[in-house]
Amino acid sequence: MKHFLLIIVFICSGLLAFAQSGIIRGKVFDAFNNQPIEFATIVVQNTNSGAGTDAEGNYLVEGLKPGLYNIVVSSIGYKTKTVFEIQVSSAKEAQVDVPLESIVKELDEVTVNSDAFNKSEESPVSLRTIGVNEIQRNPGGNRDISKVVQSFPGVGQNVAYRNDIIIRGGAPNENRFYLDEIEVPNINHFQTQGGSGGPVGMINVDFIKDVEFYSGAFPANKGNAVSSLFEFRQKDGRNDHLGLSATLGSSDLGLTLEGPIGNKSTFIFSVRRSYLQFLFKALALPFLPTYNDYQFKYKFKFDTKNELAIISLGALDNFKLNLGADSTDQQKYILGNIPTNNQWNYTIGAVYKHFGKNNFITGVVSRNMLNNEAEKYYQNDDSNPDNLVLNYKSQEIENKFRLENNFYKKGLKVNYGAGYEFVKYNNSTFNEQADPEGNIYTIDFTSEIKFSKYALFGQLTYPFFERRLVLSAGLRTDFNNYSAEMSNPLKQLSPRFSATYNINEAFNFNFSTGIYYQLPPYTVLGYRDNNENLVNKQNGVTYFSCKHLVAGFEYYTQNNGRISIEGFYKYYDQYPFILEDSISLANLGADFGVVGNTAVNSTSQGRSYGLELLLQQKLFKGFYGLTAITFVRSEFKDKNEVYVPSSWDSRIIVSLTAGKKFGKNWELGLKWRFSGGSPYTPYDIPLSSLIPVWNVNGQGLPDYDYLNTQRLPAFHQLDGRIDKKWFFNKFNLNLYLDVQNIYAFDTTLPDYLDVRRDADGNPLVDPANPGSYQTYLLENTTGTVLPSIGVIFEL
């Protein structure tokens, strides 16, 4: 491998002289009616290059050396917009279409520097925009958006090997994801059903134009989320000729094909397959994961007023045990309690847009499906059917439709619409469990539910005093026919209000408040007892709510930088409360498996509050950086109605990211993260050690009388990445070295509770207590330096 890379470097260095200049080409148009904007000005920052648009809104900037550039697009009567980090090469045109928002222009109107960061008037707080290059080059991120988001304020991380997105002390199941207006229930492989996390991201970064990440102030047209909202905007396929890119990453191989189909349509398609299973087997790890995914987008422009996009994303995941890897205590423990798992999922949908004189109408239709299966036998011996302790099969199917209208006139922006979903959920569960007294019982049921969900929403936004003050108010309601408790739209009225006051052109004050509702997971809604009763429907389970209050200040520099400070408070009500364990469902979701397949009621309450500081420098003269500091408290009431720390109460989170672009297309980036220790619940060792209890669980059971009374040590880690790029006439080549945990910090996780075994691997009975096994605490730490080499080839 070393000689192979040296040969590539030598050949590419010799061919570099043949690389020529590149161009940026695109179209500038009105964001509301799609009309081309003539005489718009395009300036390439820190160069003498620029261009203007013609009568069709088209522009062309030529003679640029290969590299990254920012462009500033302006036109009289429109907000100025900055597009950051456009990759220019001689092998591929940079296609950058820029929508501009119209404004009522006054002679003495305040000029707002925040326009460079594409700030939303509807969501003036808690909104971050992440560019594709920020995702691709993020140290330790491995081109995975979930890991990149962890660099921003308010975002926590539970363990390094998972992609759970924990926003401002909320649980991982409180987030929603949209791909070009189509909701995607999950963006990770090996997802936790009832949650949203997993170890590896599904979305191909090569498709992404940018990502808008909301941690509050949600727009009214998106619902069913109480902690965060992600909107992934995909690029269109190339319109000049076919292009191909191949990526060999740290764990998978991916291929992407894009190009035109006729004069009016383009496509982009990718497939990816992991090779982790071979690596893990060579390293004698006790589990062998294999993941595959695809992504597709087709765009057809009928004319300047009508366009259609068809989008799809899907995955096929398989998780097997490596039964031969059982030489250490930790391997034996993992093999003893982890089930095998097979998952597949897909989302497919179409987005139609029609542009009028001062408005555009969006129609979205989509379908998504998850199939999840898990199985476990005692001591992994499937030769005897009596050894079966878990057999789980479940499907979630959603068919969705949303219609909305966006209208603009004389500064007033109006958005309104409606949504409908038809849901099917089925579940076949066989699971042996132990109750708090140590009695073994079997959950054995089959469930199927079908119901319809409805939504109505609207939002008004208007600027006052020559845009110095901007106010936005919205209202939404969600309801369904699952039960009488959730069928009344007035019970889920979700008002929201935001304001931004521009103190001067660089400094502003922002405020937002709202009440947001979310439906419990389908695992909760479809749970039945052994008599086939819908237990949680009988218990009156309903939507849970979260009240948000956010306020802060922002300062924008003239050199693509900003400083912000925000305070937030969130209050949860009617959260699902697990009856058997007497804990809130909000404490679960950061592990593999299924969350919510149990009896609950809607009585849990919680709160989180804190302060966030952000210092961000977008690319400027080769430098970029981001500092994020979050102070957070996250608490939920226990069974005694006392607030105790939730599983996401990290207290303090720090992320420092910095990078520099050097000559000859070298780039270096570093990221350092720090997180206060997470709370955890100690084991109920006497209960867990009982022979029948251990035989069905294979692991320690938490003692929820001491819910989250223990706390782990703090976590910190340094990641680094070096990139080298070559640009040729016909292709581009990118080699990178990414190293996670450079100084090999040992992360401490909760110890495993394990049984002592004899020479044949059988558990030893405690001679002092013949009804129990001998148990002990097995240290659980991880601190491996993880280097990876990647190759990206692009035609």
ZAMARGU-4260 file (C-alpha; in steps of 0.2 Angstrom, whole numbers, plus 5000, padded with zeros to 4 digits):
<rodrens>
0) 5000/5000/5000 | 5014/5012/5004 | 5023/5009/4987 | 5006/5011/4978 | 5003/5028/4986
5) 5021/5034/4982 | 5018/5029/4964 | 5002/5039/4963 | 5010/5054/4971 | 5025/5053/4959
10) 5014/5052/4944 | 5002/5065/4949 | 5016/5077/4954 | 5023/5075/4936 | 5006/5078/4928
15) 5002/5093/4938 | 5009/5105/4925 | 4996/5100/4913 | 4981/5106/4924 | 4973/5122/4917
20) 4961/5135/4924 | 4943/5132/4929 | 4927/5141/4928 | 4911/5144/4939 | 4895/5144/4929
25) 4877/5146/4935 | 4861/5156/4936 | 4854/5169/4947 | 4836/5169/4950 | 4822/5175/4961
30) 4819/5163/4975 | 4800/5165/4975 | 4795/5166/4956 | 4811/5158/4949 | 4812/5172/4936
35) 4830/5176/4930 | 4839/5191/4938 | 4847/5202/4925 | 4862/5213/4929 | 4866/5204/4946
40) 4884/5205/4951 | 4895/5190/4955 | 4912/5194/4964 | 4925/5181/4969 | 4932/5185/4986
45) 4950/5189/4987 | 4953/5190/4969 | 4950/5202/4954 | 4938/5190/4946 | 4919/5193/4944
50) 4905/5193/4932 | 4887/5199/4928 | 4872/5190/4923 | 4864/5192/4906 | 4845/5193/4902
55) 4843/5174/4906 | 4851/5176/4923 | 4867/5166/4917 | 4884/5171/4922 | 4902/5164/4919
60) 4918/5167/4929 | 4933/5161/4920 | 4952/5160/4922 | 4952/5153/4940 | 4966/5142/4947
65) 4960/5126/4954 | 4955/5128/4972 | 4941/5134/4984 | 4933/5151/4982 | 4919/5161/4989
70) 4907/5171/4978 | 4896/5186/4984 | 4880/5188/4973 | 4871/5205/4974 | 4857/5214/4964
75) 4847/5230/4968 | 4831/5225/4977 | 4838/5208/4983 | 4847/5202/4998 | 4865/5199/4995
80) 4871/5181/4997 | 4888/5173/4999 | 4891/5156/4993 | 4906/5148/5002 | 4919/5136/4997
85) 4916/5132/4979 | 4927/5119/4972 | 4935/5124/4956 | 4945/5112/4945 | 4949/5111/4926
90) 4941/5094/4925 | 4924/5099/4930 | 4914/5115/4929 | 4908/5122/4946 | 4889/5124/4943
95) 4882/5136/4956 | 4864/5142/4954 | 4860/5156/4967 | 4842/5160/4972 | 4840/5178/4979
100) 4826/5184/4991 | 4818/5200/4986 | 4817/5215/4998 | 4808/5232/4999 | 4823/5243/4996
105) 4824/5260/5005 | 4837/5273/5003 | 4842/5273/5022 | 4839/5254/5024 | 4851/5245/5036
110) 4864/5234/5028 | 4865/5217/5037 | 4881/5208/5037 | 4872/5192/5043 | 4865/5190/5025
115) 4882/5183/5021 | 4878/5168/5032 | 4861/5166/5024 | 4851/5169/5040 | 4833/5164/5040
120) 4820/5178/5045 | 4808/5164/5051 | 4822/5156/5062 | 4834/5169/5068 | 4841/5159/5082
125) 4848/5141/5083 | 4850/5139/5064 | 4867/5134/5057 | 4871/5131/5038 | 4885/5118/5035
130) 4893/5117/5017 | 4898/5102/5008 | 4917/5105/5010 | 4915/5108/5029 | 4908/5090/5029
135) 4921/5082/5018 | 4936/5089/5027 | 4930/5088/5045 | 4944/5079/5055 | 4938/5063/5062
140) 4922/5065/5053 | 4925/5052/5039 | 4913/5062/5028 | 4898/5058/5040 | 4886/5073/5043
145) 4881/5066/5060 | 4899/5068/5066 | 4902/5085/5058 | 4887/5092/5067 | 4895/5087/5084
150) 4907/5102/5081 | 4892/5115/5083 | 4885/5122/5099 | 4872/5112/5109 | 4877/5096/5101
155) 4882/5082/5113 | 4889/5065/5110 | 4886/5050/5120 | 4899/5037/5114 | 4912/5039/5100
160) 4907/5024/5090 | 4889/5030/5087 | 4880/5044/5078 | 4867/5048/5090 | 4862/5067/5089
165) 4859/5074/5106 | 4853/5092/5105 | 4853/5103/5120 | 4850/5089/5132 | 4836/5080/5122
170) 4835/5062/5117 | 4841/5055/5100 | 4823/5051/5095 | 4818/5070/5095 | 4826/5074/5078
175) 4819/5075/5061 | 4828/5074/5044 | 4823/5081/5027 | 4831/5077/5010 | 4826/5090/4997
180) 4809/5092/5006 | 4806/5074/5008 | 4806/5067/5026 | 4819/5053/5029 | 4815/5044/5045
185) 4833/5039/5048 | 4850/5044/5041 | 4861/5030/5049 | 4864/5012/5046 | 4860/4999/5060
190) 4847/5011/5067 | 4840/5010/5084 | 4821/5007/5081 | 4812/5020/5091 | 4827/5031/5090
195) 4837/5039/5077 | 4855/5034/5080 | 4867/5021/5073 | 4886/5019/5070 | 4888/5024/5051
200) 4879/5038/5041 | 4869/5033/5026 | 4869/5050/5016 | 4882/5051/5002 | 4891/5068/5005
205) 4894/5069/4986 | 4876/5073/4984 | 4875/5087/4997 | 4875/5106/4992 | 4873/5111/5010
210) 4864/5107/5027 | 4853/5118/5037 | 4853/5112/5055 | 4839/5119/5067 | 4841/5117/5086
215) 4826/5128/5089 | 4814/5140/5081 | 4807/5127/5069 | 4797/5133/5054 | 4779/5129/5055
220) 4779/5118/5039 | 4790/5105/5047 | 4783/5095/5062 | 4785/5080/5074 | 4801/5086/5081
225) 4805/5094/5098 | 4825/5095/5098 | 4831/5097/5080 | 4827/5098/5062 | 4840/5094/5048
230) 4836/5100/5030 | 4849/5092/5017 | 4849/5101/5001 | 4856/5090/4987 | 4864/5097/4971
235) 4858/5093/4954 | 4867/5081/4943 | 4880/5088/4930 | 4872/5096/4914 | 4887/5096/4903
240) 4892/5077/4902 | 4893/5061/4911 | 4904/5061/4927 | 4910/5048/4938 | 4918/5048/4956
245) 4925/5034/4966 | 4929/5035/4985 | 4939/5022/4995 | 4936/5027/5013 | 4941/5020/5030
250) 4926/5007/5029 | 4918/5007/5012 | 4919/5009/4994 | 4907/5021/4985 | 4904/5025/4966
255) 4894/5040/4960 | 4888/5043/4942 | 4880/5059/4936 | 4875/5068/4921 | 4862/5075/4909
260) 4847/5065/4902 | 4842/5076/4887 | 4841/5095/4888 | 4830/5097/4903 | 4834/5084/4915
265) 4849/5078/4925 | 4853/5063/4937 | 4865/5058/4951 | 4866/5040/4957 | 4877/5032/4970
270) 4880/5015/4978 | 4891/5010/4992 | 4897/4994/5001 | 4907/4992/5017 | 4922/4980/5019
275) 4921/4982/5038 | 4916/4964/5040 | 4933/4958/5032 | 4943/4970/5043 | 4934/4965/5059
280) 4936/4947/5055 | 4955/4949/5053 | 4956/4958/5069 | 4946/4944/5078 | 4932/4956/5084
285) 4916/4947/5090 | 4904/4955/5078 | 4904/4957/5059 | 4894/4972/5052 | 4890/4973/5033
290) 4881/4988/5026 | 4876/4993/5008 | 4866/5009/5003 | 4861/5018/4987 | 4855/5036/4984
295) 4847/5044/4969 | 4840/5060/4962 | 4832/5064/4946 | 4828/5082/4941 | 4817/5088/4927
300) 4814/5106/4922 | 4798/5108/4911 | 4801/5126/4910 | 4806/5141/4921 | 4790/5139/4930
305) 4788/5120/4933 | 4801/5107/4939 | 4800/5089/4946 | 4813/5080/4957 | 4812/5061/4961
310) 4823/5056/4976 | 4827/5040/4984 | 4838/5033/4998 | 4840/5016/5005 | 4851/5004/5014
315) 4853/4985/5018 | 4862/4980/5034 | 4867/4964/5041 | 4875/4961/5058 | 4882/4944/5062
320) 4892/4936/5076 | 4910/4930/5074 | 4908/4915/5086 | 4926/4910/5084 | 4932/4927/5092
325) 4929/4921/5110 | 4947/4921/5118 | 4945/4936/5130 | 4932/4940/5143 | 4926/4955/5133
330) 4923/4945/5118 | 4914/4932/5127 | 4903/4945/5135 | 4898/4953/5119 | 4894/4937/5111
335) 4884/4932/5125 | 4871/4947/5124 | 4872/4954/5107 | 4859/4947/5095 | 4860/4945/5076
340) 4851/4959/5066 | 4845/4961/5049 | 4838/4978/5043 | 4833/4986/5027 | 4825/5003/5023
345) 4821/5014/5009 | 4813/5031/5006 | 4807/5037/4989 | 4797/5052/4984 | 4794/5066/4972
350) 4794/5085/4974 | 4785/5096/4962 | 4787/5115/4962 | 4776/5128/4952 | 4782/5146/4952
355) 4769/5160/4950 | 4771/5179/4949 | 4775/5181/4968 | 4774/5164/4975 | 4779/5145/4973
360) 4769/5130/4977 | 4777/5114/4983 | 4769/5097/4982 | 4778/5082/4990 | 4773/5064/4990
365) 4784/5050/4997 | 4784/5033/5005 | 4797/5026/5017 | 4798/5008/5025 | 4809/5000/5038
370) 4811/4981/5041 | 4820/4976/5057 | 4823/4959/5063 | 4833/4952/5078 | 4837/4935/5085
375) 4846/4928/5100 | 4848/4911/5107 | 4855/4906/5124 | 4874/4904/5122 | 4871/4906/5103
380) 4865/4888/5102 | 4851/4888/5089 | 4851/4869/5088 | 4838/4868/5102 | 4822/4879/5099
385) 4820/4880/5118 | 4836/4891/5118 | 4827/4905/5109 | 4826/4921/5120 | 4823/4934/5107
390) 4814/4934/5090 | 4809/4951/5084 | 4802/4956/5068 | 4794/4973/5064 | 4790/4985/5050
395) 4786/5003/5049 | 4778/5010/5033 | 4773/5028/5030 | 4765/5036/5015 | 4765/5055/5015
400) 4758/5070/5006 | 4762/5088/5009 | 4756/5104/4999 | 4761/5121/5004 | 4762/5138/4996
405) 4775/5152/4999 | 4770/5169/4995 | 4780/5186/4995 | 4774/5204/4992 | 4781/5220/4998
410) 4791/5212/5012 | 4777/5201/5018 | 4781/5182/5017 | 4768/5169/5020 | 4769/5151/5021
415) 4754/5139/5023 | 4749/5122/5019 | 4743/5104/5025 | 4750/5087/5026 | 4743/5069/5027
420) 4751/5053/5031 | 4745/5035/5031 | 4754/5024/5043 | 4756/5005/5044 | 4766/4996/5058
425) 4767/4978/5062 | 4777/4969/5076 | 4780/4951/5080 | 4789/4949/5097 | 4795/4934/5107
430) 4806/4940/5121 | 4810/4932/5138 | 4813/4945/5152 | 4815/4946/5170 | 4804/4958/5181
435) 4812/4968/5196 | 4808/4953/5208 | 4818/4941/5197 | 4803/4932/5190 | 4805/4926/5172
440) 4791/4930/5160 | 4788/4929/5141 | 4782/4943/5130 | 4774/4935/5115 | 4763/4945/5104
445) 4759/4950/5086 | 4753/4968/5083 | 4747/4978/5068 | 4740/4995/5068 | 4735/5007/5054
450) 4730/5025/5056 | 4730/5042/5047 | 4740/5058/5053 | 4735/5076/5048 | 4744/5093/5049
455) 4739/5111/5046 | 4751/5125/5047 | 4754/5143/5042 | 4768/5157/5045 | 4769/5175/5043
460) 4785/5186/5042 | 4787/5204/5040 | 4801/5217/5042 | 4798/5234/5051 | 4808/5250/5051
465) 4818/5247/5035 | 4822/5229/5040 | 4829/5234/5057 | 4816/5223/5065 | 4809/5207/5058
470) 4795/5197/5066 | 4788/5180/5062 | 4773/5171/5069 | 4768/5153/5065 | 4754/5141/5070
475) 4754/5122/5067 | 4743/5107/5073 | 4746/5089/5071 | 4732/5076/5075 | 4728/5058/5070
480) 4714/5044/5072 | 4725/5032/5082 | 4715/5036/5097 | 4702/5049/5104 | 4716/5057/5115
485) 4726/5062/5099 | 4711/5066/5087 | 4707/5083/5093 | 4718/5096/5083 | 4716/5109/5097
490) 4725/5099/5109 | 4741/5100/5099 | 4741/5118/5094 | 4759/5123/5091 | 4761/5142/5091
495) 4779/5150/5088 | 4786/5167/5087 | 4803/5174/5083 | 4810/5191/5082 | 4827/5199/5076
500) 4832/5217/5079 | 4847/5223/5070 | 4856/5235/5082 | 4868/5240/5068 | 4874/5232/5052
505) 4885/5220/5062 | 4876/5217/5078 | 4859/5210/5082 | 4848/5203/5095 | 4837/5187/5092
510) 4823/5179/5101 | 4812/5164/5098 | 4798/5154/5108 | 4787/5140/5104 | 4778/5125/5109
515) 4782/5109/5098 | 4774/5092/5098 | 4780/5075/5094 | 4771/5058/5092 | 4779/5044/5102
520) 4788/5030/5092 | 4777/5017/5083 | 4785/5004/5095 | 4776/5012/5109 | 4759/5014/5099
525) 4759/4996/5093 | 4764/4988/5109 | 4752/4974/5115 | 4752/4962/5130 | 4750/4943/5128
530) 4731/4945/5127 | 4733/4956/5111 | 4727/4972/5120 | 4735/4989/5114 | 4741/4993/5131
535) 4747/5010/5128 | 4732/5015/5119 | 4722/5010/5134 | 4734/5020/5145 | 4730/5035/5135
540) 4747/5038/5127 | 4747/5055/5117 | 4759/5067/5109 | 4772/5074/5121 | 4777/5093/5120
545) 4792/5104/5123 | 4791/5122/5126 | 4806/5132/5119 | 4813/5149/5125 | 4829/5155/5116
550) 4837/5172/5116 | 4854/5178/5111 | 4866/5191/5102 | 4876/5189/5086 | 4890/5199/5079
555) 4896/5198/5061 | 4913/5203/5055 | 4918/5209/5038 | 4929/5194/5035 | 4917/5180/5034
560) 4916/5178/5053 | 4903/5178/5067 | 4902/5177/5086 | 4886/5172/5094 | 4879/5168/5112
565) 4862/5160/5115 | 4853/5155/5131 | 4840/5142/5130 | 4827/5134/5141 | 4816/5118/5136
570) 4802/5111/5146 | 4795/5093/5142 | 4778/5087/5146 | 4768/5071/5143 | 4783/5061/5139
575) 4781/5042/5138 | 4785/5035/5156 | 4790/5016/5156 | 4779/5008/5169 | 4789/4993/5173
580) 4806/5002/5175 | 4798/5018/5182 | 4809/5029/5171 | 4806/5041/5157 | 4808/5035/5139
585) 4819/5051/5137 | 4833/5042/5145 | 4835/5029/5132 | 4840/5028/5114 | 4859/5028/5113
590) 4862/5009/5111 | 4858/4996/5098 | 4841/4987/5097 | 4823/4994/5100 | 4817/5008/5111
595) 4799/5009/5117 | 4792/4991/5114 | 4785/4991/5132 | 4770/4998/5142 | 4770/5017/5145
600) 4759/5031/5150 | 4761/5050/5146 | 4766/5057/5163 | 4784/5061/5162 | 4791/5078/5163
605) 4808/5086/5160 | 4818/5101/5157 | 4835/5106/5149 | 4843/5123/5149 | 4860/5131/5146
610) 4871/5143/5137 | 4880/5142/5120 | 4895/5152/5113 | 4900/5151/5095 | 4915/5159/5086
615) 4915/5154/5068 | 4927/5159/5054 | 4922/5154/5036 | 4935/5152/5024 | 4945/5168/5022
620) 4963/5169/5015 | 4965/5151/5017 | 4960/5150/5036 | 4944/5143/5044 | 4939/5138/5061
625) 4925/5135/5073 | 4924/5136/5092 | 4909/5130/5101 | 4906/5130/5120 | 4890/5123/5128
630) 4885/5123/5146 | 4869/5112/5148 | 4858/5104/5161 | 4846/5090/5156 | 4834/5083/5169
635) 4819/5072/5170 | 4808/5067/5185 | 4810/5050/5192 | 4797/5039/5199 | 4797/5050/5215
640) 4793/5066/5205 | 4810/5072/5209 | 4821/5080/5195 | 4837/5069/5192 | 4850/5071/5178
645) 4845/5063/5162 | 4857/5052/5152 | 4861/5067/5141 | 4867/5078/5155 | 4885/5081/5150
650) 4886/5098/5159 | 4899/5106/5147 | 4904/5102/5129 | 4918/5110/5120 | 4923/5108/5102
655) 4938/5117/5093 | 4940/5115/5074 | 4954/5124/5064 | 4961/5122/5047 | 4973/5130/5034
660) 4975/5128/5016 | 4993/5128/5010 | 5001/5130/4993 | 5000/5116/4980 | 4983/5111/4986
665) 4988/5104/5003 | 4976/5106/5018 | 4978/5103/5036 | 4964/5102/5049 | 4963/5098/5068
670) 4948/5096/5079 | 4948/5094/5098 | 4933/5089/5108 | 4929/5089/5127 | 4913/5083/5135
675) 4909/5082/5154 | 4905/5064/5160 | 4888/5057/5156 | 4878/5050/5171 | 4873/5032/5171
680) 4863/5020/5182 | 4873/5006/5192 | 4868/4988/5191 | 4856/4978/5202 | 4869/4965/5205
685) 4859/4953/5216 | 4845/4953/5203 | 4856/4952/5188 | 4866/4937/5195 | 4851/4926/5197
690) 4853/4911/5186 | 4837/4912/5176 | 4839/4931/5175 | 4856/4930/5168 | 4852/4916/5156
695) 4838/4927/5147 | 4848/4944/5148 | 4866/4940/5146 | 4870/4957/5154 | 4868/4967/5170
700) 4851/4975/5173 | 4851/4993/5179 | 4845/4997/5197 | 4833/5011/5193 | 4831/5015/5211
705) 4848/5024/5208 | 4843/5032/5192 | 4859/5041/5184 | 4867/5043/5201 | 4884/5038/5194
710) 4894/5049/5182 | 4908/5044/5170 | 4925/5054/5169 | 4926/5068/5156 | 4930/5063/5138
715) 4942/5072/5126 | 4949/5068/5110 | 4960/5076/5096 | 4957/5072/5078 | 4967/5077/5063
720) 4966/5076/5044 | 4978/5080/5030 | 4972/5082/5012 | 4982/5083/4995 | 4973/5087/4979
725) 4978/5086/4961 | 4969/5094/4947 | 4971/5088/4929 | 4962/5092/4913 | 4951/5076/4913
730) 4951/5071/4931 | 4954/5076/4950 | 4962/5066/4963 | 4961/5068/4982 | 4972/5058/4994
735) 4969/5060/5013 | 4975/5054/5029 | 4962/5055/5044 | 4968/5051/5062 | 4955/5049/5076
740) 4961/5050/5094 | 4979/5056/5090 | 4985/5055/5108 | 4976/5039/5112 | 4965/5045/5126
745) 4956/5031/5135 | 4938/5034/5136 | 4929/5026/5151 | 4912/5019/5148 | 4901/5010/5161
750) 4909/4993/5166 | 4901/4977/5160 | 4893/4966/5173 | 4899/4948/5168 | 4899/4931/5175
755) 4914/4921/5179 | 4917/4906/5168 | 4925/4889/5169 | 4938/4882/5157 | 4924/4877/5145
760) 4916/4895/5145 | 4901/4890/5156 | 4895/4902/5170 | 4901/4897/5188 | 4888/4896/5201
765) 4890/4906/5217 | 4894/4893/5231 | 4887/4905/5244 | 4871/4908/5234 | 4867/4893/5223
770) 4853/4902/5214 | 4865/4914/5207 | 4881/4915/5196 | 4897/4922/5202 | 4898/4940/5194
775) 4911/4954/5193 | 4913/4970/5184 | 4923/4970/5168 | 4932/4986/5163 | 4925/4994/5148
780) 4937/5007/5140 | 4942/5012/5123 | 4957/5022/5117 | 4963/5016/5100 | 4971/5028/5088
785) 4962/5026/5072 | 4971/5031/5056 | 4963/5029/5039 | 4969/5033/5022 | 4956/5038/5008
790) 4956/5040/4990 | 4944/5050/4980 | 4944/5050/4961 | 4933/5061/4950 | 4930/5062/4932
</rodrens>
